[in-house]
Structure formats: C-alpha cells, structure tokens
C-alpha cells in the first residue's frame, strides 16, 4: 500500500525555513520603520525650510539665544572713561567734576599750577585772556581751601564771560572796596559766588576778600 503521507521534510530543514521566514519578516519590519523615520526627518527638514522661507525669526532666535546669554554672563572689560578734565592734577580734576555746570558757563579752562602771568605764588589766578583759571599748589593745603579758590577763580569767568555780567556787577553795587583797582567788582562777585555756593568751605578757607554780607549775597544769588 502506498503511503499517503508525503515524504516529510527533515526537522532540521523545517527549522532553517522557519528561521529564514522570521528573518524575512524582521527585515521587512525594519525596512518599514526606517522609511517612516526618514519620512519624519524629511517632514522636519521641510518644516524648517518653510519657516526660513517664510521669514520667521523663531529658528534664528532659538539658535542665537545661548550665544547672547554667554556673552552677557561673561564680564566684559569696562572701557576706560575719558577724564572730563585734564588740569594736570587728579584731585583738582575730581573736584571740578562735582561743581555745578553754571561755574563753567564762561568756558574757562582750569589748569593746575601757579599762574604764569602772576608775579608770585598766589593760590589762584584768573586771566580773562585767554580765559584761564590757575589753581596753584598752595591751594591744596586743605579741601575747603581748594574748593573756595577753584570756585572763586571760576566765578571770575562767570562774571567776565557770560551774559550775567551786568546783573552780577549791579548785585555788588554800593559794597565797600575789597581790592582797589579794576578788579574790585570782579573780586567781590567771585567771592559772593563762592559764599552762595559753598559757604562752609569758603568760611573755612580763611583767605577771602570779604564775607559778602547781605544784601549783596542775596543779590548775587538772585543774579546767578
Ligand atoms: Zn579773584
């Protein structure tokens, strides 16, 4: 009798076939996954391209932000500030930076040193031409004296070189002579400006022409 049973495959061949089938399925699955990932990547790239072509700054901002952050967190060297004054003396330069702008309205240039046009070594000097104030070494014996001398010399330029000239001269009219000669009015005005702006330093200096009492002090204050 013929056996209906077909000659069966050996168990080894069956196992190999099963393994081959499994590998085939697995390879197919992997291929599909790779295609999906590639598709996603492509979609992202296109989206980015659209963003850029649309001119949106979102992508650029996200990239640039860390750069700017690192720049700001890194302490940048502070640029040296050019000195506002260059008299030749640091203490005088520092004082000038604290004085009211009105004192520079006459445009005087302040220098450290004894007045080259002066016969001797006065603490301060003012030359209407070329509109220079000189602050000499003897003015630096104390801070009050330095302040008074500097404000007084600048006061001359305010009196001589600004539109306040007539009002300031009128403000000291009738006052006693403090320095005989052509500078009498200007010395009174310059001292009164110092008394108005820096009364404590002016009093402590001990070298004023006069005390600029009222009514002249009030008049000068009103004319400034
Ligand atoms: Zn003077």
Boltz pocket constraint, residues with backbone or C-beta under 6 A from the ligand:
constraints:
  - pocket:
      binder: B
      contacts: [[A, 126], [A, 152], [A, 153], [A, 156], [A, 186], [A, 187], [A, 190]]
      max_distance: 6.0
